[in-house]
């Protein structure tokens, strides 16, 4: 009997047994090296020789093939790693040369070449780090240079392993087996919908928790095994990274090269000659400065949040140890790049900042949802006016959805005489404390001068109501010949008037003290008013005074006050509303639009009432929204 039996020999030796096979591993290796068709012809005889089921042999051969492939990749990676530089390396000069490499072939935003140089050297110093930030190379469209950046990283970084697609199992086994710098291109084709893969990439960010656990076969059973997944990863994709992964990343946002921007074309068959020397110098510098990097505690800008500071700290440490201009250059890179990521969490924080500024500007404790979203739409360089895939203004429902993760929900609030869904300043206090680091912007204080009362105040026919900008208000001056008109914007001078689109007769030239209308909306009135009495008065003139008493529920006009009724005639509100204008709806019916709420209500369900008794505005804010011109004469 032969000392070693192969399947071929076994076919010719029917009486052979397992004891005749002296090297089972060699037999498995021989079977694994066969082509699929050749193996299929010999698998049954080999399984009989080994005394196992065919399915068991298939699994053993598959495992053997995986081992052989892993050994081949390991050999390739080892062969691709050059020997360290023979002399000491100047770190600052090394980083200069790395930055120049990226600028030579790619059009980059400010600070990006320096960041790429630092991240490349970081891949050689990974053993000194507790955190390794992911590098996100993203762009809005194709042909922006993402693949070129990845090819340069592949040529210059340490022990790289590139993949245009990778499964979760392959990722954590590859990192465990080879400890590479993973370069994942075309991630937009598979990463956003793969939560398990994102979980592994997130886990590999911090060394102490960089483990995933899987069950692996051991003999006839399965046992749990830990896989170590800590290591540098660069991801290139169109669009943006998922939120949790983006939070762990330094972002490089690329744009398509303009015609006037010139860079060299990358030749993959020649780039190795350029980068081999850089790799050798990186290896030597990392070996010489490992103790310094481990002991380094670099300065990181306080403006960064905790996660962003963690992301940049390894790069700041390299810049500090390298010396020269690099400590200052990394600070400039942070200033240029740290705010370029716009993930879902960043949008939420931006929203909190804007809402805090709105509350700060209006100095009020309550705000309606409708008012809040309209104010957000007016903020320039923010996404609220073109929100979502449809690029439409942010709605009240979308606003509530963005605030819900912060445990902020709309509720019924009261502003002046109106009630509607909205928010209070107190609702945001906890979120502002936890998520916002910088104080709100202090706007210039508004200067509001008390109303100046003089004689001969009345109404005219040449001006229109103007809506004062709540952030920049000039006090209204009321003096002689002040009146209401229908075409000229309100100007603060001696002839300043309160405006009204209605046709009105001027008041008497006798002494009458007028209070002006500072309402936010124009008041439209088709009604002809009767001039105020020519007798002297020390109050203000009622703009709804008429020549004769009108019936209570008839002839309702803009400028009148009314209660809201249900279809059954039941009163809906405790306080009257001021009608700003009358409009004809799509159904042909008349609708009243109210100054306080800017909402419509069927005119048939409005009950006219007398104006509420006026009270002097207690502060500047009340003055700014004083709803109408009210006069009382003696």
C-alpha positions in Angstrom: 0.0 0.0 0.0 1.3 3.4 -0.9 2.4 5.7 1.9 0.2 8.5 0.6 -3.1 8.0 -1.2 -4.6 10.6 -3.5 -8.1 10.3 -4.9 -6.7 9.0 -8.2 -4.8 6.2 -6.4 -7.8 5.5 -4.2 -9.9 4.9 -7.3 -7.6 2.1 -8.2 -7.3 0.8 -4.6 -10.8 -0.1 -3.4 -9.5 -1.8 -0.2 -7.7 1.4 1.0 -8.7 2.9 4.4 -8.2 6.2 6.2 -5.2 4.8 8.0 -3.5 4.6 4.6 -3.7 8.4 4.3 -0.8 9.9 6.3 -1.3 13.6 5.3 -5.0 14.7 5.4 -4.1 18.4 5.2 -2.1 17.8 2.1 -5.0 16.0 0.6 -7.4 18.9 1.4 -4.9 21.3 -0.1 -4.7 19.2 -3.2 -8.5 19.1 -3.6 -8.8 22.8 -3.0 -6.4 23.5 -5.8 -8.5 21.6 -8.3 -10.9 23.4 -10.7 -14.6 23.1 -9.8 -15.3 20.6 -12.5 -12.3 18.4 -11.6 -13.1 18.6 -7.9 -16.7 17.5 -8.6 -15.5 14.3 -10.4 -13.3 13.3 -7.4 -15.2 14.5 -4.3 -17.2 11.3 -3.8 -14.1 9.0 -3.8 -12.2 11.5 -1.6 -15.1 11.6 0.9 -15.1 7.8 1.0 -11.3 7.7 1.5 -11.6 10.2 4.5 -14.7 8.4 5.9 -16.9 11.5 5.9 -20.0 12.7 4.1 -19.6 14.5 0.8 -21.2 17.7 2.3 -18.6 17.6 5.1 -15.8 17.3 2.6 -17.3 20.2 0.6 -17.2 22.5 3.7 -13.6 21.5 4.5 -12.4 22.2 0.9 -14.2 25.5 0.9 -12.5 26.5 4.1 -9.2 25.4 2.7 -9.7 27.5 -0.4 -10.4 30.6 1.8 -7.2 30.0 3.8 -5.2 29.7 0.6 -6.7 33.0 -0.8 -6.0 34.8 2.5 -2.4 33.6 2.4 -2.1 34.9 -1.1 -3.5 38.3 -0.2 -1.3 38.5 2.9 1.7 37.8 0.7 0.6 40.4 -1.8 0.2 43.0 0.9 3.6 42.2 2.4 5.2 42.4 -1.0 3.6 45.8 -1.6 4.9 47.3 1.6 8.4 48.8 1.0 11.2 48.9 3.4 11.5 52.0 5.7 13.6 54.9 4.7 17.2 54.4 5.8 17.7 57.9 7.2 15.8 60.1 9.7 12.9 61.9 8.0 11.8 65.5 8.5 8.1 65.3 9.3 7.2 68.8 8.2 8.8 68.3 4.8 7.2 64.8 4.5 3.8 66.4 5.0 4.6 69.1 2.5 5.4 66.5 -0.1 2.2 64.5 0.6 0.1 67.6 0.3 1.7 68.5 -3.0 0.9 65.0 -4.3 -2.8 65.5 -3.8 -2.8 69.1 -5.2 -0.9 67.9 -8.2 -3.7 65.6 -9.4 -7.0 66.8 -7.9 -8.8 70.2 -7.6 -9.3 70.4 -3.8 -11.1 72.9 -1.5 -9.1 75.0 0.9 -7.4 72.9 3.6 -8.1 69.6 1.9 -4.6 68.8 0.7 -3.2 69.3 4.2 -5.9 67.2 5.7 -5.2 64.4 3.2 -1.5 64.5 3.9 -2.2 64.2 7.7 -4.7 61.4 7.2 -2.3 59.5 5.0 0.5 59.7 7.6 -2.2 58.7 10.2 -2.6 55.3 8.5 1.1 54.6 9.4 0.7 55.7 13.0 -2.5 53.8 13.7 -0.9 51.8 16.6 -0.6 55.0 18.6 -4.4 55.9 18.3 -7.5 55.1 20.3 -9.7 56.7 17.6 -9.3 56.6 13.8 -11.6 59.0 11.9 -13.3 57.8 8.8 -12.4 59.8 5.7 -15.6 60.7 3.7 -14.8 61.6 0.1 -18.1 62.8 -1.3 -19.5 64.8 -4.1 -22.9 65.9 -5.5 -22.3 64.3 -8.9 -20.0 61.9 -10.8 -16.7 63.0 -12.3 -15.6 65.2 -9.3 -12.4 63.4 -8.6 -13.4 60.9 -5.9 -11.8 57.9 -7.5 -8.7 59.8 -8.2 -8.4 60.6 -4.5 -8.9 57.0 -3.7 -6.3 55.9 -6.2 -3.8 58.3 -4.6 -4.6 57.0 -1.2 -4.1 53.5 -2.4 -0.6 54.4 -3.7 0.5 56.5 -0.7 -1.3 55.1 2.5 -0.2 52.2 4.5 -1.1 48.6 3.7 -4.2 49.5 1.6 -7.0 47.2 0.5 -9.3 48.7 -2.1 -12.9 47.5 -2.8 -15.7 48.8 -4.9 -18.2 46.6 -3.0 -17.8 44.5 0.1 -20.1 42.4 2.3 -20.3 42.7 6.1 -18.7 39.3 6.7 -15.9 40.1 4.2 -15.2 43.4 5.9 -14.7 42.3 9.4 -12.8 39.2 8.4 -10.5 41.2 6.1 -9.7 43.8 8.9 -9.1 41.0 11.4 -6.9 39.1 8.9 -4.8 41.8 7.3 -5.3 45.0 9.4 -5.4 47.1 6.2 -6.3 50.7 5.4 -9.7 50.0 3.8 -10.6 52.1 0.8 -14.2 51.6 -0.2 -15.3 53.2 -3.4 -18.8 53.5 -5.0 -20.3 53.2 -1.6 -23.5 55.0 -2.7 -24.4 51.7 -4.6 -24.6 49.6 -1.4 -23.8 51.4 1.8 -26.9 53.5 2.6 -29.3 50.5 2.8 -26.9 48.2 4.6 -27.3 48.8 8.3 -25.2 45.8 9.3 -22.2 47.0 7.3 -22.6 50.5 8.8 -22.6 49.0 12.2 -19.2 47.3 11.6 -17.7 50.6 10.2 -19.0 52.5 13.2 -17.6 49.9 15.6 -14.1 50.2 14.0 -13.9 53.9 15.0 -12.8 53.4 18.6 -10.2 50.9 19.6 -11.7 49.8 23.0 -15.0 48.8 21.4 -13.9 47.8 17.9 -15.2 44.2 18.0 -18.0 42.3 16.4 -19.0 38.8 17.5 -20.0 36.0 15.2 -20.6 32.3 15.6 -18.0 30.2 13.8 -18.0 26.4 13.3 -15.7 24.5 15.6 -15.9 20.7 15.0 -19.5 19.6 15.1 -20.7 22.8 16.9 -20.7 26.6 16.7 -18.9 28.9 19.1 -18.8 32.7 19.4 -15.7 34.5 18.3 -14.6 38.1 18.5 -13.4 39.9 15.4 -11.2 43.0 15.8 -12.3 45.7 13.3 -10.3 48.8 14.4 -8.5 50.4 11.5 -8.5 53.4 9.1 -11.2 53.5 6.5 -11.8 55.9 3.6 -15.2 55.9 1.9 -16.0 57.5 -1.5 -19.6 58.1 -2.7 -22.0 60.4 -4.4 -24.3 62.1 -1.9 -23.7 62.0 1.8 -22.9 59.3 4.4 -25.5 58.0 6.7 -25.8 60.1 9.9 -24.0 57.9 12.4 -21.1 57.2 10.0 -20.9 60.9 9.0 -20.6 61.9 12.6 -17.4 59.7 12.8 -15.9 61.1 9.7 -13.7 64.0 8.4 -15.4 65.2 5.2 -13.8 66.1 1.9 -16.4 67.6 -0.4 -15.3 67.6 -4.0 -16.7 69.6 -6.9 -16.3 69.0 -10.7 -13.2 70.7 -12.1 -13.9 74.0 -13.9 -12.4 74.7 -17.3 -9.9 77.2 -15.9 -8.7 74.7 -13.2 -5.7 72.7 -14.3 -4.2 69.6 -12.7 -2.1 66.7 -14.1 -3.7 63.5 -15.3 -3.0 60.6 -13.0 -1.1 57.7 -14.7 -1.7 54.6 -12.6 1.2 52.8 -14.3 3.6 55.4 -13.1 2.2 56.6 -9.8 4.1 53.9 -7.9 7.4 55.4 -8.8 6.3 58.7 -7.2 4.8 57.3 -4.1 7.3 54.5 -3.1 9.7 57.0 -1.7 6.8 58.7 0.2 5.7 55.4 1.7 9.2 54.6 2.9 9.6 58.0 4.5 6.2 57.6 6.2 7.2 54.2 7.6 10.5 55.6 9.0 8.9 58.7 10.5 6.2 56.7 12.1 8.7 54.2 13.6 10.9 57.1 15.0 8.0 59.1 16.6 5.7 56.4 18.0 6.5 57.3 21.6 5.9 61.1 21.0 2.6 60.4 19.3 1.4 58.2 22.1 2.2 60.9 24.7 0.9 63.8 22.6 -2.1 65.9 23.8 -2.6 68.4 21.0 -4.7 71.5 21.1 -8.0 71.1 19.4 -10.3 74.1 18.7 -12.9 74.5 21.4 -15.5 75.4 18.8 -15.6 71.7 17.7 -18.2 69.5 19.4 -16.9 66.4 21.2 -17.1 64.0 18.3 -15.5 66.4 15.8 -12.7 67.1 18.3 -12.1 63.3 18.6 -12.0 63.0 14.8 -9.4 65.7 14.4 -7.2 64.9 17.5 -5.0 62.2 15.8 -4.3 64.6 12.9 -3.5 67.4 15.3 -1.1 65.2 17.1 0.8 64.4 13.9 1.0 68.1 13.0 2.2 68.9 16.5 5.0 66.3 16.4 5.9 67.1 12.8 6.4 70.8 13.8 7.2 73.6 11.4 4.1 75.4 10.0 1.9 72.3 10.5 0.3 73.1 13.9 -1.0 76.3 12.3 -1.9 74.6 9.0 -4.0 71.9 10.7 -6.0 74.6 12.5 -6.7 76.3 9.2 -7.8 73.0 7.7 -10.2 72.4 10.6 -11.6 75.9 10.1 -12.2 75.2 6.4 -13.4 71.6 6.6 -14.9 70.9 10.0 -18.3 72.6 9.2 -18.8 71.1 5.7 -20.7 67.9 6.8 -24.5 68.3 6.7 -26.0 65.2 8.2 -29.4 64.9 9.9 -28.1 65.7 13.3 -26.3 68.8 12.0 -29.6 69.9 10.5 -31.3 69.5 13.8 -28.7 71.6 15.6 -28.9 74.3 12.9 -32.7 74.4 13.4 -32.3 74.8 17.2 -29.8 77.7 16.5 -32.2 79.5 14.2 -35.2 79.1 16.5 -33.2 80.4 19.4 -32.2 83.4 17.3 -35.8 84.0 16.4 -36.9 84.0 20.0 -34.0 86.3 20.9 -35.0 88.8 18.2 -38.7 88.9 19.0 -38.2 88.9 22.8 -41.4 86.9 23.2 -42.1 83.7 25.2 -44.6 82.2 22.7 -44.7 81.7 19.0 -47.2 80.1 16.6 -46.0 77.3 14.4 -47.2 79.2 11.3 -45.2 82.3 12.3 -42.1 80.2 13.1 -41.9 78.4 9.8 -42.6 81.7 7.9 -39.7 83.3 9.8 -37.4 80.4 9.1 -38.2 80.7 5.4 -36.8 84.2 5.4 -33.3 83.2 6.7 -30.8 83.3 3.9 -28.2 80.6 3.4 -30.4 78.1 5.2 -32.3 75.2 3.7 -35.7 76.0 5.2 -37.2 77.8 2.2 -36.3 74.9 -0.1 -36.6 71.8 2.1 -36.5 68.2 1.1 -36.4 66.5 -2.2 -39.3 68.6 -3.5 -37.4 71.8 -2.7 -40.5 73.3 -1.0 -40.7 75.6 2.0 -40.5 73.7 5.3 -44.0 73.0 6.6 -45.4 73.0 10.1 -45.5 69.2 10.1 -41.9 68.8 8.9 -40.9 71.3 11.6 -42.5 69.2 14.2 -40.8 66.1 12.8 -37.3 67.7 13.0 -38.0 68.8 16.6 -39.4 65.5 17.8 -36.0 63.9 18.4 -35.2 66.7 20.9 -38.5 65.9 22.7 -40.0 69.2 21.6 -43.7 69.0 20.4 -46.2 71.7 19.4 -49.0 72.6 21.7 -51.7 75.2 22.0 -50.3 78.6 22.9 -51.8 82.0 23.2 -50.4 85.1 21.5 -52.3 88.3 22.3 -56.0 87.5 21.4 -55.3 84.4 19.4 -54.7 80.7 20.2 -53.1 78.2 17.8 -50.5 75.4 17.8 -47.0 76.6 18.5 -44.1 76.6 20.9 -42.8 78.4 24.0 -39.3 79.5 24.8 -39.3 77.1 27.7 -39.9 74.1 25.4 -36.4 74.7 23.9 -34.4 75.5 27.0 -33.1 72.0 27.7 -32.2 71.3 24.0 -30.4 74.7 23.7 -28.4 73.9 26.8 -27.4 70.4 25.6 -26.8 70.9 21.9 -25.7 74.5 21.3 -22.3 75.7 22.4 -22.2 79.2 21.1 -24.4 82.0 22.5 -27.1 83.6 20.3 -26.2 86.6 18.2 -27.0 89.8 19.9 -28.9 92.1 17.5 -28.7 95.8 17.9 -31.2 97.1 20.4 -34.2 98.7 18.8 -34.9 102.3 19.6 -38.6 103.0 20.1 -39.7 106.5 20.8 -43.1 107.0 22.6 -45.8 108.3 20.5 -45.7 112.1 20.1 -49.2 113.6 20.6 -50.0 116.8 18.8 -53.0 118.7 17.4 -54.6 118.3 14.0 -54.0 114.5 13.9 -56.5 113.0 11.5 -57.0 110.7 8.5 -56.1 111.3 4.9 -56.4 109.4 1.6 -52.8 109.1 0.3 -50.9 106.5 2.3 -51.0 102.8 2.8 -50.2 100.7 5.8 -46.6 99.6 5.9 -45.4 96.5 7.7 -42.4 97.4 9.9 -39.5 95.0 9.9 -39.5 93.6 13.5 -35.7 93.6 13.5 -35.4 97.2 12.5 -38.1 99.5 13.8 -38.2 103.3 13.7 -40.7 104.8 16.1 -43.8 106.4 14.6 -44.1 110.1 15.1 -47.5 111.6 15.1 -47.8 115.3 14.6 -49.7 117.9 12.8 -51.5 116.8 9.6 -50.9 113.1 10.4 -53.4 110.9 8.6 -54.2 107.7 6.8 -53.6 107.2 3.1 -53.5 104.5 0.5 -50.4 104.7 -1.6 -47.3 106.2 0.1 -45.2 104.1 2.6 -45.1 105.4 6.1 -42.2 107.7 6.8 -41.2 109.0 10.2 -41.4 112.8 9.7 -43.6 115.6 10.8 -46.3 114.7 8.4 -46.2 111.0 9.2 -49.6 109.3 9.0 -51.2 106.0 10.0 -52.1 104.2 6.9 -55.3 102.6 5.7 -56.4 101.3 2.3 -59.9 102.6 3.0 -61.1 105.9 1.7 -61.3 108.3 4.7 -61.9 111.9 5.2 -59.4 113.9 7.2 -60.2 114.6 10.8 -61.0 118.0 12.1 -58.2 120.6 12.4 -59.2 121.0 16.0 -57.0 119.5 18.7 -57.1 115.7 18.6 -54.4 113.3 19.8 -53.9 110.3 17.5 -52.4 106.9 18.0 -51.0 105.2 14.9 -51.6 101.8 13.5 -48.5 99.6 13.6 -50.3 96.4 12.5 -48.2 93.9 10.5 -50.8 93.7 7.7 -52.5 96.2 5.4 -56.0 97.0 6.4 -58.4 97.1 3.4 -61.7 98.8 3.8 -64.1 99.8 1.1 -66.2 101.7 3.6 -66.5 105.5 3.4 -65.7 107.1 6.8 -67.2 110.2 8.2 -64.8 112.8 9.5 -64.3 113.1 13.2 -66.1 115.8 15.1 -64.7 119.3 14.8 -64.8 119.7 18.5 -61.6 119.5 20.5 -60.7 116.0 21.7 -57.8 114.6 23.8 -58.2 111.0 22.9 -58.0 109.1 19.7 -60.5 108.8 16.9 -62.2 105.4 16.3 -61.6 104.4 12.8 -64.8 102.4 12.7 -67.0 105.4 13.7 -69.8 105.9 11.1 -72.6 108.3 10.3 -75.3 106.4 12.1 -75.5 103.1 13.9 -75.2 100.0 11.7 -77.0 96.9 12.4 -74.9 94.5 14.4 -74.5 91.7 12.0 -74.7 93.6 8.7 -72.3 95.6 6.6 -69.2 94.2 8.2 -66.0 95.8 6.8 -62.3 95.6 7.2 -61.3 97.3 10.4 -64.3 96.0 12.3 -64.1 93.7 15.3 -66.1 90.5 15.4 -66.7 87.3 17.2 -66.4 84.0 15.4 -69.5 81.8 15.2 -70.0 78.2 14.4 -72.4 77.1 11.7 -75.0 76.8 14.4 -74.4 80.4 15.5 -72.5 79.4 18.7 -69.7 81.8 19.7 -66.2 80.1 19.1 -63.9 82.6 20.8 -63.8 84.6 24.0 -62.0 87.6 22.5 -63.0 89.6 19.4 -60.8 89.6 16.3 -59.9 92.5 14.0 -60.7 92.0 10.4 -57.8 92.9 8.2 -59.4 92.4 4.8 -62.4 90.8 3.0 -61.8 88.2 0.3 -64.0 86.2 -2.1 -63.2 82.5 -1.8 -63.2 79.8 -4.5 -66.8 79.0 -3.6 -67.9 82.6 -4.2 -68.5 83.3 -0.5 -67.0 86.3 1.3 -64.3 85.5 3.9 -62.8 87.7 6.6 -59.1 87.6 7.1 -57.9 88.6 10.6 -54.9 90.7 11.5 -53.8 88.6 14.5 -54.0 85.1 12.8 -53.9 85.8 9.1 -56.6 83.1 8.8 -59.9 83.2 6.9 -63.4 82.7 8.3 -66.7 82.8 6.5 -68.2 86.3 6.8 -71.6 84.8 7.4 -70.2 83.3 10.6 -68.9 86.6 12.0 -70.8 88.6 14.5 -69.8 92.3 14.6 -69.0 93.8 18.0 -67.7 97.0 19.5 -63.9 97.5 19.7 -62.3 96.3 23.0 -61.5 99.0 25.5 -57.9 100.1 24.6 -55.1 100.0 27.1 -51.8 101.7 26.7 -49.1 99.3 25.4 -47.1 98.2 28.4 -43.9 97.8 26.4 -42.2 98.1 23.1 -43.4 94.8 21.7 -47.0 95.5 22.3 -46.6 98.9 20.6 -45.2 97.2 17.5 -48.3 95.0 17.1 -50.9 97.6 18.2 -53.7 96.5 15.9 -55.6 99.5 14.7 -56.0 103.2 14.9 -58.3 103.9 17.9 -59.5 107.4 18.8 -61.8 108.6 21.5 -63.1 112.2 21.4 -64.7 114.2 24.1 
